Amino acid sequence: MNDIPPTGPTPDPASRDEAAATSQAAPGTQSATHSATHSAPASHNGSHWERETLERLVFGQLREQRLVRRANLMLRAGWLLFFVVVTWLLFHNGESGIGGMSEVSTPHTAVVSIKGEIAADSDASSDAVVSAMRAAFDDAGARAVVLLIDSPGGSPVQAGIINDEIRRLKALHGKPVYVVVEESCTSAAYYIAAAADRIFVDKASIVGSIGVLMDGFGFTGIMDKVGVERRLMTAGENKGFLDPFSPQTPQHKAFAQQMLDQIHKQFIEAVRAGRGDRLKETPQMFSGLFWSGQQAVEMGLADQLGNLDYVAREVVKAEDIIDYTRRENVAERLAKRFGAAVGTGAVKALQASGLQLR
């Protein structure tokens, strides 16, 4: 049986080759198209990540700025509160009087404490003691003023000011002044006590030391041994007086001794004026020695044994005791600390700007 040839046009050999090439290229073309289709989302994701990062940075900076503003507001509010509290305490203290006590018109015993070193920058300075005594004398209810003393001494200048003021206030107000000694009343402290009408002590109190001293150190021997040369230049032949690194001359020693003797004489005169005929003077009384309270009574340096309660009850006849001692209150302490902080900050700022304070 004869084969029947296919109908239709016979494909051209060139057309078959072109179709084969197209068929082989199709998979690659499809792969490229698929890759292009998936590359667009990747680019979109990268742009979205950058935007989120930028937003986080901006929002973080805004939050930080808000925190800084909030901190500044809190700081300003804190300073405002500080000034309000200080102002209130100052006015409150001014209304309350000396020692935090309001003015009292009922009969009482006024007390002013003198404790620790007597010096210009101490609680027992003449400013503090005199202002407290004036307030006590001015109170009509105060039947007497008691100086409660526990001090080893200090500045003869500060003690002399207080001694003079005691005598002036007694004459002005006509009120008695008593001294009650606790542990010690020596040197400048006794200088103050001598102006009182009566002095009460404990039998074991330490009283006396009526003398004056000037102390220091000399290092010239050590300097010679180690080979150190002191180079001190002065204008005025005595300007280097009492320099610890220079030898002491006989002239300087005599001058210092003359000054000490003069101050000692002032001290003795104040004791004699205050104690009068009660003193049983001995060669040792003004030598700088000190004695027990019992010995002080026997020598006339004190009047009798007794404490504060005894004096208020039996001598003043006013058992109520009001303390007029001037003490630094909270507002004053805060103000001093604030002033010191501001001063330190100002100095640092000036130094940072190139200005040196020396």
ChimeraX attribute file (.defattr): number of C-alpha atoms within 10 A of each C-alpha:
attribute: neighborCount
match mode: 1-to-1
recipient: residues
	/A:1	3
	/A:2	4
	/A:3	5
	/A:4	6
	/A:5	6
	/A:6	7
	/A:7	6
	/A:8	6
	/A:9	6
	/A:10	7
	/A:11	8
	/A:12	8
	/A:13	8
	/A:14	8
	/A:15	10
	/A:16	11
	/A:17	11
	/A:18	11
	/A:19	11
	/A:20	11
	/A:21	11
	/A:22	12
	/A:23	11
	/A:24	11
	/A:25	11
	/A:26	12
	/A:27	11
	/A:28	11
	/A:29	12
	/A:30	11
	/A:31	11
	/A:32	12
	/A:33	12
	/A:34	11
	/A:35	11
	/A:36	11
	/A:37	11
	/A:38	11
	/A:39	11
	/A:40	10
	/A:41	11
	/A:42	11
	/A:43	10
	/A:44	10
	/A:45	10
	/A:46	10
	/A:47	11
	/A:48	11
	/A:49	11
	/A:50	11
	/A:51	10
	/A:52	11
	/A:53	11
	/A:54	11
	/A:55	12
	/A:56	12
	/A:57	11
	/A:58	12
	/A:59	12
	/A:60	12
	/A:61	12
	/A:62	12
	/A:63	12
	/A:64	12
	/A:65	12
	/A:66	12
	/A:67	12
	/A:68	12
	/A:69	12
	/A:70	12
	/A:71	12
	/A:72	12
	/A:73	12
	/A:74	12
	/A:75	12
	/A:76	12
	/A:77	12
	/A:78	12
	/A:79	12
	/A:80	12
	/A:81	12
	/A:82	16
	/A:83	15
	/A:84	12
	/A:85	15
	/A:86	18
	/A:87	14
	/A:88	13
	/A:89	16
	/A:90	16
	/A:91	12
	/A:92	13
	/A:93	18
	/A:94	12
	/A:95	13
	/A:96	13
	/A:97	16
	/A:98	20
	/A:99	17
	/A:100	17
	/A:101	14
	/A:102	14
	/A:103	18
	/A:104	14
	/A:105	10
	/A:106	13
	/A:107	19
	/A:108	23
	/A:109	25
	/A:110	28
	/A:111	26
	/A:112	25
	/A:113	22
	/A:114	23
	/A:115	21
	/A:116	18
	/A:117	19
	/A:118	24
	/A:119	19
	/A:120	15
	/A:121	11
	/A:122	13
	/A:123	20
	/A:124	27
	/A:125	22
	/A:126	24
	/A:127	17
	/A:128	20
	/A:129	23
	/A:130	21
	/A:131	15
	/A:132	24
	/A:133	26
	/A:134	14
	/A:135	18
	/A:136	27
	/A:137	22
	/A:138	13
	/A:139	16
	/A:140	14
	/A:141	17
	/A:142	24
	/A:143	22
	/A:144	24
	/A:145	27
	/A:146	27
	/A:147	24
	/A:148	23
	/A:149	25
	/A:150	21
	/A:151	24
	/A:152	21
	/A:153	23
	/A:154	20
	/A:155	17
	/A:156	21
	/A:157	15
	/A:158	21
	/A:159	25
	/A:160	20
	/A:161	16
	/A:162	24
	/A:163	24
	/A:164	13
	/A:165	19
	/A:166	23
	/A:167	15
	/A:168	12
	/A:169	18
	/A:170	18
	/A:171	11
	/A:172	10
	/A:173	11
	/A:174	12
	/A:175	15
	/A:176	18
	/A:177	25
	/A:178	24
	/A:179	30
	/A:180	29
	/A:181	30
	/A:182	22
	/A:183	20
	/A:184	26
	/A:185	30
	/A:186	28
	/A:187	27
	/A:188	29
	/A:189	34
	/A:190	28
	/A:191	28
	/A:192	30
	/A:193	33
	/A:194	25
	/A:195	26
	/A:196	21
	/A:197	16
	/A:198	19
	/A:199	26
	/A:200	26
	/A:201	29
	/A:202	21
	/A:203	17
	/A:204	16
	/A:205	21
	/A:206	24
	/A:207	28
	/A:208	26
	/A:209	22
	/A:210	22
	/A:211	21
	/A:212	21
	/A:213	11
	/A:214	7
	/A:215	5
	/A:216	7
	/A:217	9
	/A:218	14
	/A:219	12
	/A:220	16
	/A:221	12
	/A:222	11
	/A:223	14
	/A:224	11
	/A:225	8
	/A:226	8
	/A:227	9
	/A:228	10
	/A:229	11
	/A:230	11
	/A:231	7
	/A:232	9
	/A:233	9
	/A:234	8
	/A:235	7
	/A:236	7
	/A:237	8
	/A:238	10
	/A:239	10
	/A:240	17
	/A:241	16
	/A:242	18
	/A:243	14
	/A:244	13
	/A:245	18
	/A:246	18
	/A:247	15
	/A:248	15
	/A:249	10
	/A:250	9
	/A:251	11
	/A:252	15
	/A:253	12
	/A:254	11
	/A:255	11
	/A:256	14
	/A:257	14
	/A:258	12
	/A:259	12
	/A:260	16
	/A:261	14
	/A:262	12
	/A:263	17
	/A:264	20
	/A:265	15
	/A:266	15
	/A:267	25
	/A:268	18
	/A:269	13
	/A:270	21
	/A:271	21
	/A:272	17
	/A:273	12
	/A:274	22
	/A:275	22
	/A:276	12
	/A:277	10
	/A:278	15
	/A:279	19
	/A:280	14
	/A:281	13
	/A:282	9
	/A:283	6
	/A:284	10
	/A:285	20
	/A:286	19
	/A:287	14
	/A:288	15
	/A:289	14
	/A:290	20
	/A:291	19
	/A:292	18
	/A:293	28
	/A:294	20
	/A:295	17
	/A:296	28
	/A:297	23
	/A:298	15
	/A:299	17
	/A:300	17
	/A:301	30
	/A:302	26
	/A:303	21
	/A:304	19
	/A:305	20
	/A:306	17
	/A:307	16
	/A:308	23
	/A:309	16
	/A:310	15
	/A:311	20
	/A:312	23
	/A:313	15
	/A:314	12
	/A:315	13
	/A:316	22
	/A:317	15
	/A:318	20
	/A:319	17
	/A:320	14
	/A:321	17
	/A:322	20
	/A:323	19
	/A:324	25
	/A:325	27
	/A:326	22
	/A:327	14
	/A:328	11
	/A:329	13
	/A:330	14
	/A:331	20
	/A:332	14
	/A:333	12
	/A:334	15
	/A:335	15
	/A:336	12
	/A:337	12
	/A:338	13
	/A:339	12
	/A:340	12
	/A:341	12
	/A:342	12
	/A:343	12
	/A:344	12
	/A:345	12
	/A:346	12
	/A:347	15
	/A:348	15
	/A:349	12
	/A:350	13
	/A:351	12
	/A:352	10
	/A:353	9
	/A:354	9
	/A:355	11
	/A:356	10
	/A:357	8
	/A:358	3
